[in-house]
Amino acid sequence: MSPLIKKTLFRMKKLQRPLRTDEERKKHLITKGVRRGAIATLISLMIIGVIYSGKLPIRTILNEGDIAITDIYAPFDFSYNSGIDQESTQAKQDSAAEGVLDIYEVDTGPLEKAKAAAVAFFDRLISAKEAITEITDDYLNNLEKEIGLAVTTGDIRVLLDYPDIDSLKAKTLNILEKIYFKYIISDETKKSIIDSGKSEISIYQGPRKEIITESLDGLYNAKDPSKIIKPSLIKYEIEDNKIKAALNKALSGWVEPNLLFSSDKTESAKKEAVLSIEPIYIASERSEGETVIRKGQRVTKDHIIQLDEISRSQVQTDTYSQLSGILVIVSLLVFLMFIYLKFFEPKVFSQDKLLFLIGILIFLVAVSARIIVSSPLPSYFIPVASISMLLTLLVGGNVAAIVVIAAAVVVALIAGAKFNIFLVSMVGGISAICTIYKARKRNQIIRSGLYVGVLNFITICAMGIISNFELSIFIKEGLWGIGSGLTAAAITMLLLPAIESLFKITTDIKLLELSDLNHPLLKEMVTNATGTYHHSMVVGNLAEAAADAIGANPLLARVGSYYHDIGKIAKSEYFAENKQVPSDLHEKLSPSMSSLIITNHVKDAVELAEKHSLGNVIKDIIEQHHGTGLVTYFFHQAVEKTQDTEPVSEEAFRYPGPKPQTKESAIVMLADSVEATSRVLQNPTPQRLKELVRKIINNKFIDRQLDECELTLKDISKISDSFVKILTGIYHSRIEYPSKTTAKHGNNNSKRAKRGKA
């Protein structure tokens, strides 16, 4: 057995799918119902969560900048803050600024200066002691003048007589460190602070980056430094009173203020104090029945304050009742939407992923509505039409219509139960369905968005005229409607490829891309399976015309035809249309082996479709284009060879199926059979082509291959007529042109006839 046959046997699918028992069907229906209920509940909860994310489920509060479409009256007596009392607020802020203490920073410059002076003083004493043998009064007088401190000649003599001036120098430097560790202030600064009526200052501590408060009494005065110096002298155990007195005088000359006023930090603290002051509002009152805002008036901050006050008073009593109302409305919307899909779009209803997609899209629009309603943007800017565009392209206009109505209600609830928002959303959504229904290019999405924007503008202006708004007001609002349409188109273009990929949905735009004959699979087919390629092209023309005749999707039928036989590429030589030599490879195989090779091209094609991401709709056409049809030639060959010695199972020679589930799949099946048979028809006159087409379609009908698709008898008749029309054009009889001799004799006869007539 050849490796090819072994591989074919190994990859063979089961020829007949097992049927479920009644119990299995019952369990399946229950599970399916539970899933649908769970999806509906999840969608409802997501929508309710978005609607109820504000303080009130149904908003009775307008946003600043909106135009009131009706008069709003006070439902009860209430008080509110009508504005800021500028004078009182300013006085409070000024008082807060004045109460800020001056901030000072510790200046390290005086310490460094004092230490340098002390080192120079003691170094001069050491050099003087080393330079002279006898200390005279004249020398001391000159040294006193040179040093320039408050020390006397007696103090200098005492210091010169000290045995260890170096240790005295070190102690003095340590004393200076301790002195300047304290906060020292000048007498003038202290007096100025006291005159300002304050008894404290703030000190910024650099290393710790914090501000502390110090009383003026706790600070040291540079004018009287002895309060700092004397305790330090005692600490360093200098017992000689004369030395202490001399050092006290010297240190007094080196002590300066180390607190430096920081104007920047003081001003910053004052600004923070001013900003921390809450505005003082003017208290106002409204009586029950008094007008809060009039129709056509633009909402201001003052109106928002009043509406918020009304809302705060009502929220505790109304929250649960509003939540129950919202729960009922949303549940009813989702229920009706699911019922509609079940009865009128069962294919969509049967797919969990499409129901999830619908729920996600409504949720995303609801979130965008919540964001826009909570912002200064007008509610007309909510891009509800994006749902219509996406669902029309992905699923169909019938589904998009019911979903956009539900979305319009949700958006209207979020915007405050406003009829004008519902109307604009619905008009925009329905117009999007009508303008994008047969879009095959991405730029048609932008054009649809422009149409939606224009219709939004017209609707908003009409609502403005009904409400007696000023021209400038409703035109400005209408421009936001145009922006909503264009935004919806942009969102659609952004999300469409992602949704196509994530949910594996094939749109007409994707089909148009697949129809490019430069696709790798089609290029490989024209090279390795030329006959199959040309067969597929003709089938595509037949299927497109038939689909157009009955209102199916012509593009899907044509593209599905292009790829329906891609499974023949790998074993093209086993298929009749690709034979280039007289020998038949099937002569060496048994009929059952040949049948397996032929039927297995469907499985090979499905694998190629998945590998090249052709999409589920193309894959379905590939799987269904033979249905469970019989490989007639090899079945009869098997019957002849057995000669009734053993029964031949017809099921073993049938394709695995399933039967066509859609109009497009059925059309491709019929077009495939018609094209293949018409090529071997002798003398293909229109009448013979018509008989052939009807015979093939009748055979498929009798074989029950069309039982599971949606084709009617009227559709089948139209398909047959379109096939005959196309095939007649392909196999039209040509005029037999006369030879030169015949033409010459014909001309002579013509001339004779003319002469005879004359």
BELVEN-V804436 format. One record per backbone hydrogen bond with DSSP energy under -1.0 kcal/mol. NH is the residue of the N-H (numbers start at 0). CO is the residue of the C=O. If there is no record, write none. Layout:
NH/CO + NH/CO
This chain:
5/1 + 6/2 + 7/3 + 8/4 + 9/5 + 10/6 + 24/20 + 25/21 + 26/22 + 27/23 + 28/24 + 29/25 + 30/26 + 31/27 + 32/28 + 33/29 + 34/30 + 35/31 + 36/32 + 37/33 + 38/34 + 39/35 + 40/36 + 41/37 + 42/38 + 43/39 + 44/40 + 45/41 + 46/42 + 47/43 + 48/44 + 49/45 + 50/46 + 51/47 + 52/49 + 64/298 + 65/62 + 67/296 + 71/292 + 73/289 + 77/285 + 79/283 + 81/281 + 84/279 + 85/83 + 88/84 + 89/85 + 90/86 + 91/87 + 92/88 + 93/89 + 94/90 + 95/91 + 96/92 + 97/93 + 98/94 + 99/96 + 103/201 + 104/259 + 106/257 + 111/107 + 112/108 + 113/109 + 114/110 + 115/111 + 116/112 + 117/113 + 118/114 + 119/115 + 120/116 + 121/117 + 122/118 + 123/119 + 124/120 + 125/121 + 126/122 + 127/123 + 128/124 + 129/125 + 130/126 + 131/127 + 139/135 + 140/136 + 141/137 + 142/138 + 143/139 + 144/140 + 145/141 + 146/142 + 147/143 + 155/151 + 156/152 + 157/153 + 158/154 + 159/155 + 160/156 + 167/163 + 168/164 + 169/165 + 170/166 + 171/167 + 172/168 + 173/169 + 174/170 + 175/171 + 176/172 + 177/173 + 178/174 + 179/175 + 181/178 + 184/219 + 189/185 + 190/186 + 191/187 + 192/188 + 193/189 + 194/190 + 195/191 + 196/193 + 197/192 + 200/213 + 201/101 + 202/211 + 203/103 + 204/209 + 208/204 + 209/204 + 211/202 + 213/200 + 215/198 + 218/215 + 219/182 + 221/184 + 223/220 + 227/224 + 228/224 + 229/225 + 232/228 + 233/229 + 234/230 + 235/231 + 236/233 + 237/232 + 243/239 + 244/240 + 245/241 + 246/242 + 247/243 + 248/244 + 249/245 + 250/246 + 251/247 + 252/248 + 253/250 + 257/183 + 258/183 + 259/104 + 261/102 + 265/261 + 266/262 + 267/263 + 268/264 + 269/265 + 270/266 + 271/267 + 272/268 + 273/269 + 274/270 + 275/271 + 276/273 + 281/82 + 283/79 + 285/77 + 288/73 + 289/286 + 291/71 + 292/71 + 295/67 + 296/293 + 298/65 + 303/299 + 304/300 + 305/301 + 306/302 + 307/303 + 308/304 + 309/305 + 310/306 + 311/307 + 312/308 + 313/309 + 314/310 + 317/313 + 318/314 + 321/317 + 322/318 + 323/319 + 324/320 + 325/321 + 326/322 + 327/323 + 328/324 + 329/325 + 330/326 + 331/327 + 332/328 + 333/329 + 334/330 + 335/331 + 336/332 + 337/333 + 338/334 + 339/335 + 340/336 + 341/337 + 342/338 + 343/339 + 344/340 + 348/344 + 349/345 + 350/347 + 354/350 + 355/351 + 356/352 + 357/353 + 358/354 + 359/355 + 360/356 + 361/357 + 362/358 + 363/359 + 364/360 + 365/361 + 366/362 + 367/363 + 368/364 + 369/365 + 370/366 + 371/367 + 372/368 + 373/369 + 374/371 + 380/377 + 381/378 + 383/381 + 385/382 + 386/383 + 388/384 + 389/385 + 390/386 + 391/387 + 392/388 + 393/389 + 394/390 + 395/390 + 399/395 + 400/396 + 401/397 + 402/398 + 403/399 + 404/400 + 405/401 + 406/402 + 407/403 + 408/404 + 409/405 + 410/406 + 411/407 + 412/408 + 413/409 + 414/410 + 415/412 + 416/411 + 417/411 + 421/417 + 422/418 + 423/419 + 424/420 + 425/421 + 426/422 + 427/423 + 428/424 + 429/425 + 430/426 + 431/427 + 432/428 + 433/429 + 434/430 + 435/431 + 438/435 + 443/440 + 444/441 + 446/442 + 447/443 + 448/444 + 449/445 + 450/446 + 451/447 + 452/448 + 453/449 + 454/450 + 455/451 + 456/452 + 457/453 + 458/454 + 459/455 + 460/456 + 461/457 + 462/458 + 463/459 + 464/460 + 465/461 + 466/462 + 467/464 + 468/463 + 473/469 + 474/470 + 475/471 + 476/472 + 477/473 + 478/474 + 479/475 + 480/476 + 481/477 + 482/478 + 483/479 + 484/480 + 485/481 + 486/482 + 487/483 + 488/484 + 489/485 + 490/486 + 491/487 + 492/488 + 493/489 + 494/490 + 495/491 + 498/494 + 499/495 + 500/496 + 501/497 + 502/498 + 504/499 + 510/506 + 511/507 + 512/508 + 513/509 + 514/510 + 515/512 + 518/515 + 522/518 + 523/519 + 524/520 + 525/521 + 526/522 + 527/523 + 528/524 + 532/528 + 533/529 + 534/530 + 535/531 + 536/532 + 537/533 + 538/534 + 539/535 + 540/536 + 541/537 + 542/538 + 543/539 + 544/540 + 545/541 + 546/542 + 547/543 + 548/544 + 549/545 + 551/546 + 556/552 + 557/553 + 558/554 + 559/555 + 560/556 + 561/557 + 562/558 + 565/562 + 567/564 + 568/565 + 571/568 + 573/570 + 574/571 + 577/574 + 578/575 + 586/583 + 587/584 + 588/585 + 593/589 + 594/590 + 595/591 + 596/592 + 597/593 + 598/594 + 599/595 + 600/597 + 601/598 + 603/599 + 604/600 + 605/601 + 606/602 + 607/603 + 608/604 + 609/605 + 610/606 + 611/607 + 613/608 + 618/614 + 619/615 + 620/616 + 621/617 + 622/618 + 623/619 + 624/620 + 628/625 + 630/652 + 631/629 + 634/630 + 635/631 + 636/632 + 637/633 + 638/634 + 639/635 + 640/636 + 641/637 + 642/638 + 644/641 + 652/649 + 653/650 + 654/628 + 665/661 + 666/662 + 667/663 + 668/664 + 669/665 + 670/666 + 671/667 + 672/668 + 673/669 + 674/670 + 675/671 + 676/672 + 677/673 + 678/674 + 679/676 + 680/677 + 684/682 + 688/684 + 689/685 + 690/686 + 691/687 + 692/688 + 693/689 + 694/690 + 695/691 + 696/692 + 697/693 + 698/694 + 699/695 + 700/696 + 701/697 + 702/698 + 703/700 + 704/699 + 715/711 + 716/712 + 717/713 + 718/714 + 719/715 + 720/716 + 721/717 + 722/718 + 723/719 + 724/720 + 725/721 + 726/722 + 727/723 + 728/724 + 729/725 + 730/726 + 742/738 + 743/739 + 744/740 + 745/741 + 746/742 + 747/743 + 748/744 + 749/745 + 750/746 + 751/747 + 752/748 + 753/749 + 754/750 + 755/751 + 756/752 + 757/753
